[in-house]
Amino acid sequence: MKPPAVAEKSEAVKPEAQPMAKQDNNVVMAAPDATPVAEAQLSQQQAASEKVAAPGATSTAAAQQTGAASTTQKASIEDSYQSLLKTIDGWKTAWSAQNADNYLSYYATDFTPADGESLDAWKNGRRSALARPSWIKIELGEPQVAIVDSHAIVRFDQHYQANNYEDKVVKELEMVKENGEWKIKKEDSL
């Protein structure tokens, strides 16, 4: 999977949008190849935080302190981001392999089915849907990701193919950290 476009939850992302890095309180978004504009935005935020981070320090010491924190934050953001992408790839692989137990393990314990049915009824329906076709192939487009603390919204084009059915939708996953792992809390086809 190539690096996806990244955006704040409230900001629409156009397919041609460049990956960006941003840190604002507990709102973090990142991409490994952040653009110079994003770096400038981050630098402006770092400059503003110098006054808060080290009120009595010289500007050089404050900049070094802020730079070290920024590097640590970027690494943490990147780890969370890569973990999220790995989870989505594992979910897709389990679905394509028709491995119901593995597929369902990617859903949070408080997952909310879109149609209002109970979680147990939804799981039974998914098990049947996975067993029905003789093969399943899933292709996902480049995801758009917004991460806020331990919550994420991921949106991508999804192409589902099986021997008996095919569709293309825009999928949106609301994901949460559960026991340190990303899980799907809500799933919608837009």
C-alpha positions in Angstrom: 0.0 0.0 0.0 1.5 3.4 -1.0 1.5 6.2 1.6 -2.1 7.7 1.8 -3.3 11.2 1.9 -3.9 12.4 5.4 -6.3 15.0 6.6 -8.0 16.4 9.7 -11.4 14.8 10.3 -13.3 18.0 9.5 -11.3 18.7 6.3 -12.2 17.2 2.9 -9.3 15.6 1.1 -9.2 15.8 -2.7 -7.5 12.8 -4.4 -4.6 15.0 -5.5 -4.0 16.3 -2.0 -0.5 16.0 -0.7 0.3 14.1 2.5 0.8 16.5 5.4 2.0 16.4 9.0 0.3 18.4 11.7 0.2 18.5 15.4 -2.4 20.5 17.3 -2.9 19.6 21.0 -4.1 16.0 20.8 -4.9 16.0 17.1 -2.2 14.4 15.1 -2.0 13.4 11.4 1.1 12.4 9.6 2.6 10.9 6.5 6.2 9.8 6.0 6.7 12.1 3.0 5.2 15.3 4.4 5.3 18.3 2.1 7.4 21.5 2.8 4.1 23.4 3.4 3.2 20.9 6.2 6.7 21.2 7.6 6.3 25.0 7.7 2.9 24.6 9.5 4.6 22.3 12.0 7.5 24.8 12.5 5.0 27.6 13.1 3.3 25.5 15.8 6.7 24.6 17.3 7.7 28.3 17.4 4.5 29.2 19.2 5.0 26.3 21.7 8.5 27.5 22.5 7.1 30.1 24.9 5.0 27.4 26.6 7.5 24.6 26.5 10.4 26.5 28.0 9.3 29.9 29.4 12.7 30.8 30.9 15.0 29.1 28.4 16.9 30.8 25.6 15.4 30.6 22.2 18.1 28.1 21.1 17.5 25.8 24.1 13.7 26.1 23.6 14.1 25.3 19.9 16.2 22.2 20.7 13.7 21.1 23.3 10.8 21.6 20.9 12.7 19.9 18.1 13.3 16.9 20.2 9.7 16.7 21.3 8.7 17.2 17.6 10.9 14.3 16.5 9.5 12.0 19.2 5.9 13.1 18.3 6.6 12.4 14.6 7.9 9.0 15.4 4.9 8.2 17.5 2.5 9.5 14.9 4.3 7.4 12.2 4.1 4.3 14.4 0.4 4.8 15.0 -0.2 5.5 11.3 1.7 2.4 10.1 0.0 0.3 12.7 -3.4 1.5 11.4 -2.4 0.7 7.8 -1.2 -2.7 8.8 -4.6 -3.4 10.5 -6.5 -2.4 7.5 -4.4 -4.7 5.3 -4.9 -7.6 7.7 -8.6 -7.0 7.7 -8.7 -7.0 3.9 -6.5 -10.2 3.7 -8.7 -12.0 6.2 -11.8 -11.0 4.3 -10.3 -12.1 0.9 -9.2 -15.4 2.5 -12.7 -15.9 3.8 -11.3 -16.6 7.3 -14.3 -15.6 9.4 -12.6 -15.8 12.8 -9.6 -13.7 11.7 -11.9 -11.2 9.8 -14.2 -10.7 12.8 -11.2 -10.2 15.1 -10.6 -6.8 13.4 -13.8 -5.5 14.9 -14.1 -3.8 18.3 -16.0 -5.4 21.1 -18.5 -2.5 20.9 -18.8 -2.5 17.1 -22.1 -1.0 15.9 -23.6 -2.6 12.9 -24.9 0.0 10.4 -28.3 -1.5 10.0 -29.1 -1.6 13.8 -29.0 -5.4 14.2 -27.4 -6.9 17.2 -23.7 -7.6 17.2 -24.3 -11.4 17.4 -26.8 -11.4 14.5 -24.3 -9.2 12.5 -21.5 -11.7 13.2 -23.6 -14.7 12.1 -24.6 -12.8 8.9 -20.9 -12.0 8.1 -19.9 -15.7 8.7 -22.6 -16.8 6.2 -21.6 -14.1 3.7 -17.9 -15.1 3.9 -18.7 -18.8 3.4 -21.2 -18.3 0.5 -18.9 -17.4 -2.5 -16.2 -19.8 -3.8 -13.7 -16.9 -3.8 -13.5 -13.2 -2.8 -11.1 -10.5 -4.0 -10.9 -7.1 -2.3 -9.1 -4.1 -3.7 -8.7 -0.9 -1.7 -7.8 2.5 -3.0 -5.5 4.9 -1.4 -6.8 5.6 2.1 -7.4 9.0 3.6 -6.6 8.9 7.3 -7.4 11.2 10.2 -6.1 10.2 13.6 -7.2 11.9 16.8 -5.7 10.4 20.0 -6.8 6.8 19.9 -9.5 7.3 17.3 -9.2 7.3 13.6 -11.4 7.8 10.5 -10.2 6.0 7.4 -11.9 6.4 4.0 -11.1 4.6 0.8 -12.5 3.2 -2.4 -13.3 -0.5 -2.1 -13.8 -2.9 -5.0 -15.4 -6.2 -3.9 -15.4 -9.1 -6.3 -16.6 -12.7 -5.8 -17.8 -15.4 -8.1 -21.5 -14.4 -7.4 -21.4 -10.6 -6.8 -19.3 -7.5 -7.4 -19.6 -3.9 -6.2 -17.6 -0.7 -5.8 -18.2 1.7 -2.8 -16.5 4.3 -0.8 -15.9 2.8 2.6 -15.5 4.7 5.8 -14.1 3.0 8.9 -14.2 4.5 12.4 -11.4 2.9 14.3 -10.4 2.9 18.0 -7.5 1.5 20.0 -8.6 -1.5 22.0 -6.0 -3.2 24.1 -3.3 -1.3 22.1 -4.6 -2.5 18.7 -6.6 -0.7 16.1 -10.2 -2.1 15.8 -13.1 -1.2 13.6 -15.9 0.4 15.7 -18.1 1.5 12.9 -18.2 0.7 9.1 -20.2 2.6 6.5 -20.5 2.4 2.8 -20.9 6.0 1.5 
